[in-house]
Amino acid sequence: MALIQPHEEKELFDKIVSYYHSLHPDVKFTTREEMMPPAKIKELYYTLPGLKDVVTFGQKIEEIKRAIGHGYQTPAIILRKRDRDLLLDGHRRIRAAWELGMEWPALVMIPDSQKSFGVEKLVQGQIKELWK
């Protein structure tokens, strides 16, 4: 299994921002990069990953943990609302960082409106509740 590389994740992030803008042309999205310390990771709202991600979840986490030892740090993608940060991509990377107790880079998109987005229907809970 190949790990997604930082430039690929950045391309995906740009596509996601563009897609959200096409769905919501009245909303402006600010973007930024930041580090998510463990205290912020535990507050993330976890969205349902795709089925193929569920099947290979454990194997991929172990692969990511090994790669972290060699400097791997492809960021996760976060949608930041006023009251919550939703994890859009990087579920396994965030899980590996959580298990290792380390901070993790994130590409964050922040809407200038508090409108509801469809992805919010996929929230399973906060990481601190799900991964005890």
C-alpha positions in Angstrom: 0.0 0.0 0.0 1.5 3.3 -1.0 1.2 6.3 1.3 -0.2 9.6 0.0 2.5 12.2 -0.4 2.3 15.9 0.7 2.0 17.3 -2.8 -0.8 14.8 -3.6 -2.7 15.9 -0.4 -2.2 19.5 -1.3 -3.7 18.9 -4.8 -6.6 17.1 -3.1 -7.1 19.9 -0.7 -7.2 22.5 -3.6 -9.8 20.3 -5.4 -11.9 20.0 -2.2 -11.9 23.8 -1.7 -12.8 24.3 -5.3 -15.6 21.7 -5.1 -17.0 23.3 -1.9 -16.9 26.7 -3.6 -18.8 25.4 -6.6 -21.5 24.0 -4.3 -21.6 27.2 -2.2 -20.6 30.1 -4.4 -21.8 32.6 -1.8 -19.3 31.3 0.7 -15.7 32.4 0.8 -13.1 29.8 2.1 -9.9 30.9 3.8 -7.2 28.3 3.8 -4.2 27.8 6.0 -1.7 25.2 7.2 -1.2 24.5 10.9 0.0 21.9 13.3 -2.6 20.0 15.3 -1.3 19.1 18.8 -2.8 16.1 20.5 -5.1 18.3 22.5 -6.6 19.6 19.3 -6.6 16.2 17.6 -8.8 14.8 20.4 -11.4 17.6 19.7 -11.7 16.8 16.0 -15.0 15.6 14.8 -14.5 12.3 13.0 -16.3 11.7 9.7 -17.1 8.3 8.3 -14.2 7.2 6.0 -15.0 5.3 2.8 -15.6 1.6 3.0 -12.2 0.7 1.5 -10.6 2.8 4.3 -12.4 0.8 7.0 -11.2 -2.6 5.6 -7.5 -1.6 5.5 -7.6 0.8 8.4 -5.4 -1.1 10.9 -2.8 -2.2 8.4 -2.4 1.3 7.0 -2.0 2.8 10.5 0.9 0.5 11.2 2.4 1.4 7.9 2.0 5.1 8.7 3.6 4.7 12.1 6.7 3.1 10.5 6.9 5.9 7.9 6.6 8.5 10.6 9.9 7.2 12.0 11.4 8.1 8.6 9.9 11.7 8.5 6.5 11.0 6.9 4.1 13.9 7.7 1.5 14.3 5.0 -1.1 16.6 6.4 -4.8 15.9 7.1 -7.6 18.0 5.7 -9.9 19.8 8.1 -13.1 21.8 7.6 -13.2 24.4 10.4 -16.6 25.6 11.5 -17.1 28.1 14.4 -18.0 25.3 16.8 -16.1 22.3 15.4 -13.3 21.0 13.3 -14.3 18.2 10.9 -11.8 15.7 9.7 -12.3 15.4 5.9 -9.2 13.4 4.9 -6.3 11.8 6.7 -8.3 9.6 9.1 -5.5 7.0 9.4 -2.7 9.6 9.6 -4.6 11.3 12.4 -5.2 8.0 14.2 -1.5 7.1 14.0 -0.6 10.6 15.4 -3.2 10.1 18.1 -1.8 6.7 19.1 1.8 8.1 19.1 0.7 11.2 21.1 2.2 13.6 18.6 1.1 16.7 16.7 0.2 16.4 13.1 0.1 18.9 10.2 -3.3 19.9 8.7 -4.6 21.8 5.8 -7.6 23.8 7.1 -10.4 25.4 5.1 -12.5 27.9 7.0 -15.9 29.1 5.5 -16.9 32.7 6.2 -20.5 31.5 6.7 -21.8 29.0 9.3 -24.0 27.3 6.7 -24.5 23.6 7.1 -22.4 21.3 4.8 -23.4 17.8 3.8 -20.3 16.2 5.2 -21.6 17.1 8.7 -24.2 14.3 8.3 -21.2 11.8 8.3 -19.9 12.8 11.7 -19.6 9.8 14.0 -18.4 11.8 17.1 -15.2 13.4 18.4 -12.0 11.5 18.4 -11.8 11.7 22.2 -15.1 9.8 22.4 -14.3 7.3 19.7 -10.7 6.4 20.4 -10.4 5.9 24.1 
